[in-house]
Amino acid sequence: MIPNHPIIAAVRPLLHATGAILVSTDEQQPGDIPLMWDGEVVAVVRLPPLHGALDRLIVSVEKELGSTLPALSRNDKQKAIRLLDQRGAFTLRRAVEDVADAMGVSRITVYNYLNALHR
């Protein structure tokens, strides 16, 4: 059972944003991250699998910008690319192609937006 503790309330927005979950200390597995408070493990954070990471990043950017990627204006699509780039989305294999498909633009458009950012 996960205790009602101030650190739990403090990390919930971060967990929600990243797709991580809290598990009790007796369910800890290798790779989980213990939450320490005064030298005691209060709970454990389990990170989400890498599979689906790009989808989670896209959803978070859509929430932040207030619309789905295809419905964004050109300016907001450029902002979306900047946010995805800042969050490391384009380090993932096939990310440019997948973002282009999700956005409803060509790969060349995504590359152009990225090149404009890095100039």
KOLVEXGU-92768 format. One record per atom (N, C-alpha, C): residue number from 1; residue in one letter; atom name; x, y, z. Coordinates in steps of 0.1 Angstrom, whole numbers. Layout:
<zavex k="NUM" r="A" a="CA" xx="X" yy="Y" zz="Z"/>
...
END
This chain:
<zavex k="1" r="M" a="N" xx="8" yy="-12" zz="0"/>
<zavex k="1" r="M" a="CA" xx="0" yy="0" zz="0"/>
<zavex k="1" r="M" a="C" xx="9" yy="12" zz="0"/>
<zavex k="2" r="I" a="N" xx="5" yy="22" zz="-8"/>
<zavex k="2" r="I" a="CA" xx="13" yy="35" zz="-9"/>
<zavex k="2" r="I" a="C" xx="7" yy="44" zz="2"/>
<zavex k="3" r="P" a="N" xx="16" yy="49" zz="10"/>
<zavex k="3" r="P" a="CA" xx="12" yy="58" zz="21"/>
<zavex k="3" r="P" a="C" xx="7" yy="72" zz="16"/>
<zavex k="4" r="N" a="N" xx="-1" yy="78" zz="24"/>
<zavex k="4" r="N" a="CA" xx="-5" yy="92" zz="22"/>
<zavex k="4" r="N" a="C" xx="7" yy="101" zz="28"/>
<zavex k="5" r="H" a="N" xx="15" yy="106" zz="19"/>
<zavex k="5" r="H" a="CA" xx="27" yy="113" zz="23"/>
<zavex k="5" r="H" a="C" xx="29" yy="125" zz="15"/>
<zavex k="6" r="P" a="N" xx="35" yy="136" zz="20"/>
<zavex k="6" r="P" a="CA" xx="37" yy="148" zz="12"/>
<zavex k="6" r="P" a="C" xx="45" yy="146" zz="0"/>
<zavex k="7" r="I" a="N" xx="55" yy="138" zz="0"/>
<zavex k="7" r="I" a="CA" xx="63" yy="135" zz="-12"/>
<zavex k="7" r="I" a="C" xx="55" yy="129" zz="-23"/>
<zavex k="8" r="I" a="N" xx="45" yy="121" zz="-20"/>
<zavex k="8" r="I" a="CA" xx="36" yy="115" zz="-30"/>
<zavex k="8" r="I" a="C" xx="28" yy="125" zz="-37"/>
<zavex k="9" r="A" a="N" xx="22" yy="134" zz="-29"/>
<zavex k="9" r="A" a="CA" xx="15" yy="145" zz="-35"/>
<zavex k="9" r="A" a="C" xx="24" yy="154" zz="-44"/>
<zavex k="10" r="A" a="N" xx="36" yy="156" zz="-40"/>
<zavex k="10" r="A" a="CA" xx="45" yy="165" zz="-47"/>
<zavex k="10" r="A" a="C" xx="49" yy="159" zz="-61"/>
<zavex k="11" r="V" a="N" xx="51" yy="146" zz="-61"/>
<zavex k="11" r="V" a="CA" xx="55" yy="140" zz="-74"/>
<zavex k="11" r="V" a="C" xx="44" yy="135" zz="-83"/>
<zavex k="12" r="R" a="N" xx="32" yy="135" zz="-79"/>
<zavex k="12" r="R" a="CA" xx="21" yy="131" zz="-88"/>
<zavex k="12" r="R" a="C" xx="20" yy="138" zz="-101"/>
<zavex k="13" r="P" a="N" xx="21" yy="151" zz="-102"/>
<zavex k="13" r="P" a="CA" xx="21" yy="158" zz="-115"/>
<zavex k="13" r="P" a="C" xx="32" yy="153" zz="-124"/>
<zavex k="14" r="L" a="N" xx="44" yy="151" zz="-119"/>
<zavex k="14" r="L" a="CA" xx="55" yy="146" zz="-126"/>
<zavex k="14" r="L" a="C" xx="52" yy="131" zz="-131"/>
<zavex k="15" r="L" a="N" xx="47" yy="123" zz="-123"/>
<zavex k="15" r="L" a="CA" xx="43" yy="109" zz="-127"/>
<zavex k="15" r="L" a="C" xx="33" yy="110" zz="-138"/>
<zavex k="16" r="H" a="N" xx="23" yy="118" zz="-137"/>
<zavex k="16" r="H" a="CA" xx="13" yy="119" zz="-147"/>
<zavex k="16" r="H" a="C" xx="19" yy="124" zz="-160"/>
<zavex k="17" r="A" a="N" xx="28" yy="133" zz="-160"/>
<zavex k="17" r="A" a="CA" xx="33" yy="139" zz="-172"/>
<zavex k="17" r="A" a="C" xx="43" yy="129" zz="-179"/>
<zavex k="18" r="T" a="N" xx="49" yy="120" zz="-172"/>
<zavex k="18" r="T" a="CA" xx="59" yy="111" zz="-178"/>
<zavex k="18" r="T" a="C" xx="53" yy="97" zz="-180"/>
<zavex k="19" r="G" a="N" xx="41" yy="94" zz="-174"/>
<zavex k="19" r="G" a="CA" xx="36" yy="81" zz="-176"/>
<zavex k="19" r="G" a="C" xx="41" yy="71" zz="-166"/>
<zavex k="20" r="A" a="N" xx="49" yy="76" zz="-156"/>
<zavex k="20" r="A" a="CA" xx="54" yy="67" zz="-146"/>
<zavex k="20" r="A" a="C" xx="43" yy="64" zz="-136"/>
<zavex k="21" r="I" a="N" xx="45" yy="54" zz="-128"/>
<zavex k="21" r="I" a="CA" xx="36" yy="50" zz="-117"/>
<zavex k="21" r="I" a="C" xx="43" yy="48" zz="-104"/>
<zavex k="22" r="L" a="N" xx="35" yy="49" zz="-93"/>
<zavex k="22" r="L" a="CA" xx="40" yy="47" zz="-80"/>
<zavex k="22" r="L" a="C" xx="36" yy="32" zz="-76"/>
<zavex k="23" r="V" a="N" xx="46" yy="26" zz="-70"/>
<zavex k="23" r="V" a="CA" xx="43" yy="12" zz="-65"/>
<zavex k="23" r="V" a="C" xx="48" yy="12" zz="-50"/>
<zavex k="24" r="S" a="N" xx="43" yy="3" zz="-43"/>
<zavex k="24" r="S" a="CA" xx="47" yy="2" zz="-29"/>
<zavex k="24" r="S" a="C" xx="61" yy="-4" zz="-28"/>
<zavex k="25" r="T" a="N" xx="67" yy="-1" zz="-16"/>
<zavex k="25" r="T" a="CA" xx="81" yy="-6" zz="-14"/>
<zavex k="25" r="T" a="C" xx="83" yy="-21" zz="-15"/>
<zavex k="26" r="D" a="N" xx="72" yy="-28" zz="-12"/>
<zavex k="26" r="D" a="CA" xx="74" yy="-43" zz="-13"/>
<zavex k="26" r="D" a="C" xx="72" yy="-48" zz="-27"/>
<zavex k="27" r="E" a="N" xx="69" yy="-39" zz="-36"/>
<zavex k="27" r="E" a="CA" xx="68" yy="-43" zz="-51"/>
<zavex k="27" r="E" a="C" xx="79" yy="-39" zz="-59"/>
<zavex k="28" r="Q" a="N" xx="90" yy="-33" zz="-52"/>
<zavex k="28" r="Q" a="CA" xx="101" yy="-27" zz="-59"/>
<zavex k="28" r="Q" a="C" xx="108" yy="-38" zz="-68"/>
<zavex k="29" r="Q" a="N" xx="112" yy="-33" zz="-80"/>
<zavex k="29" r="Q" a="CA" xx="119" yy="-42" zz="-89"/>
<zavex k="29" r="Q" a="C" xx="132" yy="-35" zz="-93"/>
<zavex k="30" r="P" a="N" xx="142" yy="-42" zz="-99"/>
<zavex k="30" r="P" a="CA" xx="154" yy="-35" zz="-104"/>
<zavex k="30" r="P" a="C" xx="150" yy="-25" zz="-114"/>
<zavex k="31" r="G" a="N" xx="156" yy="-13" zz="-113"/>
<zavex k="31" r="G" a="CA" xx="153" yy="-2" zz="-122"/>
<zavex k="31" r="G" a="C" xx="143" yy="7" zz="-117"/>
<zavex k="32" r="D" a="N" xx="136" yy="4" zz="-107"/>
<zavex k="32" r="D" a="CA" xx="126" yy="13" zz="-100"/>
<zavex k="32" r="D" a="C" xx="134" yy="23" zz="-92"/>
<zavex k="33" r="I" a="N" xx="128" yy="35" zz="-90"/>
<zavex k="33" r="I" a="CA" xx="135" yy="46" zz="-83"/>
<zavex k="33" r="I" a="C" xx="128" yy="48" zz="-70"/>
<zavex k="34" r="P" a="N" xx="136" yy="46" zz="-59"/>
<zavex k="34" r="P" a="CA" xx="130" yy="48" zz="-45"/>
<zavex k="34" r="P" a="C" xx="128" yy="63" zz="-42"/>
<zavex k="35" r="L" a="N" xx="117" yy="66" zz="-36"/>
<zavex k="35" r="L" a="CA" xx="115" yy="80" zz="-31"/>
<zavex k="35" r="L" a="C" xx="118" yy="80" zz="-16"/>
<zavex k="36" r="M" a="N" xx="129" yy="87" zz="-13"/>
<zavex k="36" r="M" a="CA" xx="134" yy="87" zz="1"/>
<zavex k="36" r="M" a="C" xx="129" yy="100" zz="8"/>
<zavex k="37" r="W" a="N" xx="126" yy="98" zz="21"/>
<zavex k="37" r="W" a="CA" xx="122" yy="109" zz="30"/>
<zavex k="37" r="W" a="C" xx="128" yy="106" zz="44"/>
<zavex k="38" r="D" a="N" xx="136" yy="114" zz="48"/>
<zavex k="38" r="D" a="CA" xx="143" yy="113" zz="61"/>
<zavex k="38" r="D" a="C" xx="150" yy="99" zz="63"/>
<zavex k="39" r="G" a="N" xx="156" yy="95" zz="52"/>
<zavex k="39" r="G" a="CA" xx="163" yy="82" zz="52"/>
<zavex k="39" r="G" a="C" xx="155" yy="70" zz="50"/>
<zavex k="40" r="E" a="N" xx="142" yy="71" zz="48"/>
<zavex k="40" r="E" a="CA" xx="133" yy="60" zz="47"/>
<zavex k="40" r="E" a="C" xx="127" yy="60" zz="33"/>
<zavex k="41" r="V" a="N" xx="126" yy="48" zz="27"/>
<zavex k="41" r="V" a="CA" xx="119" yy="47" zz="14"/>
<zavex k="41" r="V" a="C" xx="104" yy="47" zz="16"/>
<zavex k="42" r="V" a="N" xx="98" yy="57" zz="10"/>
<zavex k="42" r="V" a="CA" xx="83" yy="59" zz="12"/>
<zavex k="42" r="V" a="C" xx="75" yy="52" zz="2"/>
<zavex k="43" r="A" a="N" xx="80" yy="53" zz="-10"/>
<zavex k="43" r="A" a="CA" xx="73" yy="46" zz="-22"/>
<zavex k="43" r="A" a="C" xx="84" yy="45" zz="-33"/>
<zavex k="44" r="V" a="N" xx="80" yy="39" zz="-44"/>
<zavex k="44" r="V" a="CA" xx="89" yy="36" zz="-55"/>
<zavex k="44" r="V" a="C" xx="82" yy="41" zz="-68"/>
<zavex k="45" r="V" a="N" xx="90" yy="47" zz="-76"/>
<zavex k="45" r="V" a="CA" xx="86" yy="51" zz="-89"/>
<zavex k="45" r="V" a="C" xx="90" yy="41" zz="-100"/>
<zavex k="46" r="R" a="N" xx="81" yy="37" zz="-108"/>
<zavex k="46" r="R" a="CA" xx="84" yy="28" zz="-119"/>
<zavex k="46" r="R" a="C" xx="82" yy="36" zz="-132"/>
<zavex k="47" r="L" a="N" xx="92" yy="37" zz="-139"/>
<zavex k="47" r="L" a="CA" xx="92" yy="45" zz="-152"/>
<zavex k="47" r="L" a="C" xx="85" yy="36" zz="-162"/>
<zavex k="48" r="P" a="N" xx="78" yy="43" zz="-172"/>
<zavex k="48" r="P" a="CA" xx="71" yy="36" zz="-182"/>
<zavex k="48" r="P" a="C" xx="81" yy="30" zz="-192"/>
<zavex k="49" r="P" a="N" xx="77" yy="20" zz="-199"/>
<zavex k="49" r="P" a="CA" xx="86" yy="14" zz="-209"/>
<zavex k="49" r="P" a="C" xx="89" yy="24" zz="-221"/>
<zavex k="50" r="L" a="N" xx="100" yy="22" zz="-227"/>
<zavex k="50" r="L" a="CA" xx="104" yy="31" zz="-238"/>
<zavex k="50" r="L" a="C" xx="94" yy="30" zz="-249"/>
<zavex k="51" r="H" a="N" xx="88" yy="18" zz="-252"/>
<zavex k="51" r="H" a="CA" xx="78" yy="16" zz="-262"/>
<zavex k="51" r="H" a="C" xx="66" yy="26" zz="-259"/>
<zavex k="52" r="G" a="N" xx="63" yy="34" zz="-268"/>
<zavex k="52" r="G" a="CA" xx="52" yy="43" zz="-266"/>
<zavex k="52" r="G" a="C" xx="56" yy="57" zz="-261"/>
<zavex k="53" r="A" a="N" xx="69" yy="59" zz="-259"/>
<zavex k="53" r="A" a="CA" xx="74" yy="72" zz="-254"/>
<zavex k="53" r="A" a="C" xx="71" yy="83" zz="-263"/>
<zavex k="54" r="L" a="N" xx="72" yy="81" zz="-276"/>
<zavex k="54" r="L" a="CA" xx="70" yy="92" zz="-286"/>
<zavex k="54" r="L" a="C" xx="55" yy="96" zz="-285"/>
<zavex k="55" r="D" a="N" xx="46" yy="86" zz="-284"/>
<zavex k="55" r="D" a="CA" xx="32" yy="89" zz="-283"/>
<zavex k="55" r="D" a="C" xx="29" yy="97" zz="-271"/>
<zavex k="56" r="R" a="N" xx="35" yy="94" zz="-259"/>
<zavex k="56" r="R" a="CA" xx="33" yy="101" zz="-247"/>
<zavex k="56" r="R" a="C" xx="38" yy="115" zz="-248"/>
<zavex k="57" r="L" a="N" xx="50" yy="117" zz="-255"/>
<zavex k="57" r="L" a="CA" xx="55" yy="131" zz="-257"/>
<zavex k="57" r="L" a="C" xx="45" yy="139" zz="-266"/>
<zavex k="58" r="I" a="N" xx="40" yy="133" zz="-276"/>
<zavex k="58" r="I" a="CA" xx="31" yy="140" zz="-285"/>
<zavex k="58" r="I" a="C" xx="18" yy="144" zz="-278"/>
<zavex k="59" r="V" a="N" xx="13" yy="135" zz="-270"/>
<zavex k="59" r="V" a="CA" xx="1" yy="138" zz="-262"/>
<zavex k="59" r="V" a="C" xx="4" yy="150" zz="-252"/>
<zavex k="60" r="S" a="N" xx="15" yy="150" zz="-246"/>
<zavex k="60" r="S" a="CA" xx="19" yy="161" zz="-236"/>
<zavex k="60" r="S" a="C" xx="20" yy="174" zz="-244"/>
<zavex k="61" r="V" a="N" xx="26" yy="174" zz="-256"/>
<zavex k="61" r="V" a="CA" xx="27" yy="186" zz="-263"/>
<zavex k="61" r="V" a="C" xx="13" yy="191" zz="-268"/>
<zavex k="62" r="E" a="N" xx="5" yy="182" zz="-272"/>
<zavex k="62" r="E" a="CA" xx="-9" yy="185" zz="-276"/>
<zavex k="62" r="E" a="C" xx="-17" yy="192" zz="-265"/>
<zavex k="63" r="K" a="N" xx="-15" yy="186" zz="-253"/>
<zavex k="63" r="K" a="CA" xx="-22" yy="192" zz="-241"/>
<zavex k="63" r="K" a="C" xx="-16" yy="206" zz="-238"/>
<zavex k="64" r="E" a="N" xx="-3" yy="207" zz="-239"/>
<zavex k="64" r="E" a="CA" xx="3" yy="220" zz="-236"/>
<zavex k="64" r="E" a="C" xx="-1" yy="231" zz="-246"/>
<zavex k="65" r="L" a="N" xx="-3" yy="227" zz="-259"/>
<zavex k="65" r="L" a="CA" xx="-7" yy="237" zz="-269"/>
<zavex k="65" r="L" a="C" xx="-22" yy="238" zz="-271"/>
<zavex k="66" r="G" a="N" xx="-29" yy="229" zz="-265"/>
<zavex k="66" r="G" a="CA" xx="-44" yy="230" zz="-265"/>
<zavex k="66" r="G" a="C" xx="-51" yy="225" zz="-278"/>
<zavex k="67" r="S" a="N" xx="-44" yy="216" zz="-286"/>
<zavex k="67" r="S" a="CA" xx="-50" yy="211" zz="-298"/>
<zavex k="67" r="S" a="C" xx="-42" yy="199" zz="-302"/>
<zavex k="68" r="T" a="N" xx="-48" yy="191" zz="-311"/>
<zavex k="68" r="T" a="CA" xx="-41" yy="180" zz="-317"/>
<zavex k="68" r="T" a="C" xx="-31" yy="186" zz="-327"/>
<zavex k="69" r="L" a="N" xx="-21" yy="178" zz="-330"/>
<zavex k="69" r="L" a="CA" xx="-10" yy="183" zz="-339"/>
<zavex k="69" r="L" a="C" xx="-16" yy="187" zz="-353"/>
<zavex k="70" r="P" a="N" xx="-24" yy="179" zz="-359"/>
<zavex k="70" r="P" a="CA" xx="-29" yy="183" zz="-373"/>
<zavex k="70" r="P" a="C" xx="-37" yy="196" zz="-373"/>
<zavex k="71" r="A" a="N" xx="-43" yy="199" zz="-362"/>
<zavex k="71" r="A" a="CA" xx="-52" yy="211" zz="-361"/>
<zavex k="71" r="A" a="C" xx="-44" yy="224" zz="-358"/>
<zavex k="72" r="L" a="N" xx="-31" yy="222" zz="-354"/>
<zavex k="72" r="L" a="CA" xx="-23" yy="234" zz="-351"/>
<zavex k="72" r="L" a="C" xx="-21" yy="243" zz="-363"/>
<zavex k="73" r="S" a="N" xx="-19" yy="256" zz="-360"/>
<zavex k="73" r="S" a="CA" xx="-15" yy="265" zz="-370"/>
<zavex k="73" r="S" a="C" xx="0" yy="262" zz="-373"/>
<zavex k="74" r="R" a="N" xx="5" yy="268" zz="-384"/>
<zavex k="74" r="R" a="CA" xx="19" yy="266" zz="-388"/>
<zavex k="74" r="R" a="C" xx="28" yy="270" zz="-377"/>
<zavex k="75" r="N" a="N" xx="26" yy="282" zz="-371"/>
<zavex k="75" r="N" a="CA" xx="34" yy="287" zz="-360"/>
<zavex k="75" r="N" a="C" xx="34" yy="277" zz="-348"/>
<zavex k="76" r="D" a="N" xx="22" yy="272" zz="-345"/>
<zavex k="76" r="D" a="CA" xx="21" yy="263" zz="-334"/>
<zavex k="76" r="D" a="C" xx="27" yy="249" zz="-337"/>
<zavex k="77" r="K" a="N" xx="27" yy="245" zz="-350"/>
<zavex k="77" r="K" a="CA" xx="34" yy="233" zz="-353"/>
<zavex k="77" r="K" a="C" xx="49" yy="234" zz="-351"/>
<zavex k="78" r="Q" a="N" xx="54" yy="246" zz="-354"/>
<zavex k="78" r="Q" a="CA" xx="68" yy="249" zz="-352"/>
<zavex k="78" r="Q" a="C" xx="71" yy="249" zz="-337"/>
<zavex k="79" r="K" a="N" xx="62" yy="254" zz="-329"/>
<zavex k="79" r="K" a="CA" xx="64" yy="253" zz="-314"/>
<zavex k="79" r="K" a="C" xx="63" yy="239" zz="-310"/>
<zavex k="80" r="A" a="N" xx="54" yy="231" zz="-316"/>
<zavex k="80" r="A" a="CA" xx="54" yy="217" zz="-312"/>
<zavex k="80" r="A" a="C" xx="67" yy="209" zz="-315"/>
<zavex k="81" r="I" a="N" xx="72" yy="212" zz="-326"/>
<zavex k="81" r="I" a="CA" xx="85" yy="206" zz="-330"/>
<zavex k="81" r="I" a="C" xx="96" yy="210" zz="-320"/>
<zavex k="82" r="R" a="N" xx="96" yy="223" zz="-316"/>
<zavex k="82" r="R" a="CA" xx="106" yy="228" zz="-307"/>
<zavex k="82" r="R" a="C" xx="104" yy="221" zz="-293"/>
<zavex k="83" r="L" a="N" xx="92" yy="219" zz="-289"/>
<zavex k="83" r="L" a="CA" xx="89" yy="212" zz="-276"/>
<zavex k="83" r="L" a="C" xx="94" yy="198" zz="-277"/>
<zavex k="84" r="L" a="N" xx="90" yy="191" zz="-288"/>
<zavex k="84" r="L" a="CA" xx="94" yy="177" zz="-289"/>
<zavex k="84" r="L" a="C" xx="109" yy="176" zz="-290"/>
<zavex k="85" r="D" a="N" xx="116" yy="185" zz="-297"/>
<zavex k="85" r="D" a="CA" xx="130" yy="185" zz="-298"/>
<zavex k="85" r="D" a="C" xx="136" yy="187" zz="-284"/>
<zavex k="86" r="Q" a="N" xx="131" yy="196" zz="-276"/>
<zavex k="86" r="Q" a="CA" xx="137" yy="199" zz="-263"/>
<zavex k="86" r="Q" a="C" xx="135" yy="187" zz="-254"/>
<zavex k="87" r="R" a="N" xx="125" yy="179" zz="-256"/>
<zavex k="87" r="R" a="CA" xx="122" yy="167" zz="-248"/>
<zavex k="87" r="R" a="C" xx="128" yy="155" zz="-253"/>
<zavex k="88" r="G" a="N" xx="136" yy="156" zz="-263"/>
<zavex k="88" r="G" a="CA" xx="144" yy="145" zz="-268"/>
<zavex k="88" r="G" a="C" xx="137" yy="135" zz="-277"/>
<zavex k="89" r="A" a="N" xx="125" yy="139" zz="-283"/>
<zavex k="89" r="A" a="CA" xx="117" yy="130" zz="-291"/>
<zavex k="89" r="A" a="C" xx="125" yy="126" zz="-303"/>
<zavex k="90" r="F" a="N" xx="133" yy="135" zz="-309"/>
<zavex k="90" r="F" a="CA" xx="140" yy="131" zz="-322"/>
<zavex k="90" r="F" a="C" xx="152" yy="123" zz="-320"/>
<zavex k="91" r="T" a="N" xx="155" yy="119" zz="-308"/>
<zavex k="91" r="T" a="CA" xx="166" yy="109" zz="-306"/>
<zavex k="91" r="T" a="C" xx="160" yy="95" zz="-308"/>
<zavex k="92" r="L" a="N" xx="147" yy="93" zz="-309"/>
<zavex k="92" r="L" a="CA" xx="141" yy="80" zz="-311"/>
<zavex k="92" r="L" a="C" xx="141" yy="77" zz="-325"/>
<zavex k="93" r="R" a="N" xx="143" yy="64" zz="-328"/>
<zavex k="93" r="R" a="CA" xx="143" yy="59" zz="-342"/>
<zavex k="93" r="R" a="C" xx="129" yy="62" zz="-349"/>
<zavex k="94" r="R" a="N" xx="130" yy="67" zz="-361"/>
<zavex k="94" r="R" a="CA" xx="118" yy="70" zz="-369"/>
<zavex k="94" r="R" a="C" xx="109" yy="81" zz="-363"/>
<zavex k="95" r="A" a="N" xx="114" yy="89" zz="-354"/>
<zavex k="95" r="A" a="CA" xx="106" yy="99" zz="-348"/>
<zavex k="95" r="A" a="C" xx="102" yy="110" zz="-358"/>
<zavex k="96" r="V" a="N" xx="111" yy="114" zz="-367"/>
<zavex k="96" r="V" a="CA" xx="107" yy="124" zz="-377"/>
<zavex k="96" r="V" a="C" xx="95" yy="119" zz="-385"/>
<zavex k="97" r="E" a="N" xx="96" yy="107" zz="-390"/>
<zavex k="97" r="E" a="CA" xx="85" yy="102" zz="-398"/>
<zavex k="97" r="E" a="C" xx="72" yy="101" zz="-390"/>
<zavex k="98" r="D" a="N" xx="73" yy="96" zz="-378"/>
<zavex k="98" r="D" a="CA" xx="61" yy="94" zz="-370"/>
<zavex k="98" r="D" a="C" xx="55" yy="107" zz="-366"/>
<zavex k="99" r="V" a="N" xx="63" yy="117" zz="-363"/>
<zavex k="99" r="V" a="CA" xx="58" yy="131" zz="-360"/>
<zavex k="99" r="V" a="C" xx="52" yy="137" zz="-372"/>
<zavex k="100" r="A" a="N" xx="58" yy="135" zz="-384"/>
<zavex k="100" r="A" a="CA" xx="53" yy="141" zz="-396"/>
<zavex k="100" r="A" a="C" xx="39" yy="135" zz="-399"/>
<zavex k="101" r="D" a="N" xx="38" yy="121" zz="-397"/>
<zavex k="101" r="D" a="CA" xx="25" yy="115" zz="-399"/>
<zavex k="101" r="D" a="C" xx="15" yy="120" zz="-389"/>
<zavex k="102" r="A" a="N" xx="18" yy="121" zz="-376"/>
<zavex k="102" r="A" a="CA" xx="9" yy="126" zz="-366"/>
<zavex k="102" r="A" a="C" xx="5" yy="140" zz="-368"/>
<zavex k="103" r="M" a="N" xx="14" yy="148" zz="-374"/>
<zavex k="103" r="M" a="CA" xx="11" yy="162" zz="-377"/>
<zavex k="103" r="M" a="C" xx="4" yy="165" zz="-390"/>
<zavex k="104" r="G" a="N" xx="5" yy="155" zz="-399"/>
<zavex k="104" r="G" a="CA" xx="-2" yy="157" zz="-412"/>
<zavex k="104" r="G" a="C" xx="7" yy="165" zz="-421"/>
<zavex k="105" r="V" a="N" xx="20" yy="164" zz="-420"/>
<zavex k="105" r="V" a="CA" xx="29" yy="172" zz="-428"/>
<zavex k="105" r="V" a="C" xx="40" yy="162" zz="-434"/>
<zavex k="106" r="S" a="N" xx="48" yy="167" zz="-443"/>
<zavex k="106" r="S" a="CA" xx="58" yy="158" zz="-448"/>
<zavex k="106" r="S" a="C" xx="70" yy="157" zz="-439"/>
<zavex k="107" r="R" a="N" xx="79" yy="147" zz="-441"/>
<zavex k="107" r="R" a="CA" xx="91" yy="146" zz="-433"/>
<zavex k="107" r="R" a="C" xx="100" yy="158" zz="-436"/>
<zavex k="108" r="I" a="N" xx="100" yy="163" zz="-448"/>
<zavex k="108" r="I" a="CA" xx="108" yy="175" zz="-452"/>
<zavex k="108" r="I" a="C" xx="104" yy="187" zz="-444"/>
<zavex k="109" r="T" a="N" xx="91" yy="188" zz="-441"/>
<zavex k="109" r="T" a="CA" xx="86" yy="200" zz="-433"/>
<zavex k="109" r="T" a="C" xx="91" yy="199" zz="-419"/>
<zavex k="110" r="V" a="N" xx="91" yy="187" zz="-413"/>
<zavex k="110" r="V" a="CA" xx="96" yy="185" zz="-400"/>
<zavex k="110" r="V" a="C" xx="111" yy="188" zz="-400"/>
<zavex k="111" r="Y" a="N" xx="118" yy="183" zz="-409"/>
<zavex k="111" r="Y" a="CA" xx="133" yy="186" zz="-410"/>
<zavex k="111" r="Y" a="C" xx="135" yy="201" zz="-412"/>
<zavex k="112" r="N" a="N" xx="127" yy="207" zz="-420"/>
<zavex k="112" r="N" a="CA" xx="129" yy="222" zz="-421"/>
<zavex k="112" r="N" a="C" xx="126" yy="229" zz="-408"/>
<zavex k="113" r="Y" a="N" xx="116" yy="225" zz="-401"/>
<zavex k="113" r="Y" a="CA" xx="114" yy="231" zz="-387"/>
<zavex k="113" r="Y" a="C" xx="126" yy="229" zz="-378"/>
<zavex k="114" r="L" a="N" xx="131" yy="216" zz="-378"/>
<zavex k="114" r="L" a="CA" xx="142" yy="213" zz="-370"/>
<zavex k="114" r="L" a="C" xx="155" yy="221" zz="-374"/>
<zavex k="115" r="N" a="N" xx="157" yy="222" zz="-387"/>
<zavex k="115" r="N" a="CA" xx="169" yy="230" zz="-392"/>
<zavex k="115" r="N" a="C" xx="167" yy="245" zz="-388"/>
<zavex k="116" r="A" a="N" xx="155" yy="250" zz="-388"/>
<zavex k="116" r="A" a="CA" xx="153" yy="264" zz="-384"/>
<zavex k="116" r="A" a="C" xx="156" yy="266" zz="-369"/>
<zavex k="117" r="L" a="N" xx="153" yy="256" zz="-361"/>
<zavex k="117" r="L" a="CA" xx="156" yy="256" zz="-347"/>
<zavex k="117" r="L" a="C" xx="171" yy="256" zz="-344"/>
<zavex k="118" r="H" a="N" xx="178" yy="249" zz="-352"/>
<zavex k="118" r="H" a="CA" xx="192" yy="246" zz="-349"/>
<zavex k="118" r="H" a="C" xx="202" yy="256" zz="-356"/>
<zavex k="119" r="R" a="N" xx="196" yy="265" zz="-363"/>
<zavex k="119" r="R" a="CA" xx="205" yy="275" zz="-370"/>
<zavex k="119" r="R" a="C" xx="210" yy="285" zz="-360"/>
END
